Amino acid sequence: MMDIKIIDKVLSKTATPDEGRQVAAWFATDEGQEYFSQRYDRESYLMNEKIIAEWSDHEIPTERMKIRFFSQLKMRVRTFRFRVAAAVLIPFIFFVGAFTFVANRSGIFSSEEMAEVIVPYGDQLQVILQDGTTVQLNSGSHFQYPKSFGLFSRKVKLVGEGYFSVAKETGRPFVVNLNEIAVKVTGTKFNVKAYSDDNKITVALEEGHVKIADKSNNVYPLNIGQNAQYDKNSGVCVVSTAEDMTVHTAWRTKSLNFYRTPLKEILKTLERQYEVRFVVNDSSLLNCKYSISTSKVNVSDILLDLEKVSKVRFCSDDKNQFKVSLMK
């Protein structure tokens, strides 16, 4: 039987590398797996009982969120067994709908098994990884991370949009794989927009330093206040100084901020964040550029503001669909 004190040191990230290797090897045995399973089940149960007690009396924004919260919470209680770094679900009242995932902090182990988070349209989520890094995910995003980071690297994958606040670890760089490019950091705050149906990937740096590398091994360093736009079709990456960083990060604070943005991109953002659909019969309208800043929550109110600064009109067919036409 392994010394419980050493196990506790490893799980609290205060163990030496040698102690970590000993415990990792023991966890691979039948005896170690049985101990870890029983302990993890017990602590996970107590954690979730506390979560339910703390949150069930709080207001949950919509009935849909309430149903999803309790169903996913029960599901995760059942699937904790033998998972080194499974995620715990906590409701996080933020925008249209949002949650927080908290990953187990047993980061001394390495695992190639990936966990994934898929954010539906109309929702947002926040993920707290095992190293303390937080990732705020926007609607329509798909985020993958290892159930336990290795000793020398922290690699995740994102399709969509996310704001990263990376825990600083000089000897263990954090890498965000965006398919066409990768963002490498050791500790910083930045926003990434990399939806699969967008032609461009945007990285905006708010704090620290990052390096962007493409598939041809070209490297583009970013400093505070700079953003990079990578064109998927041409492979060209342009680095510039951001005139207004909120253009990239306003979505995190219940706001939308567009500056000379084509209507096509504005509508696409609204579709993701509000789970609505737009029907545009005149495609020439999509290339018209508009500037608008709003913190209104109701999509109908946002469209009224957009009508004031544009030449388009929005007519609601039903609750979730709008026809877009030229204003007469």
Secondary structure, 3 states (H helix, E strand, C coil): CCCHHHHHHHHCCCCCHHHHHHHHHHHCCHHHHHHHHHHHHHHHHHHHHHHHHHHCCCCCCCHHHHHHHHHHHHHHHHCCCCCCCCEEEEECCCCCCEEEEEECCCCCCCCCCEEEEECCCCCEEEEECCCCCEEEECCCCEEEEECCCCCCCEEEEEEEEEEEECCCCCCCCEEEECCCEEEEECCCEEEEEECCCCCEEEEEEEECCEEEEECCCCEEEECCCEEEEEECCCCCEEEEECCCCHHHHHHHHCCEEEEEEEHHHHHHHHHHHHCCEEEECCHHHHHCEEEEEECCCCHHHHHHHHHHCCCEEEEEEECCEEEEEECC
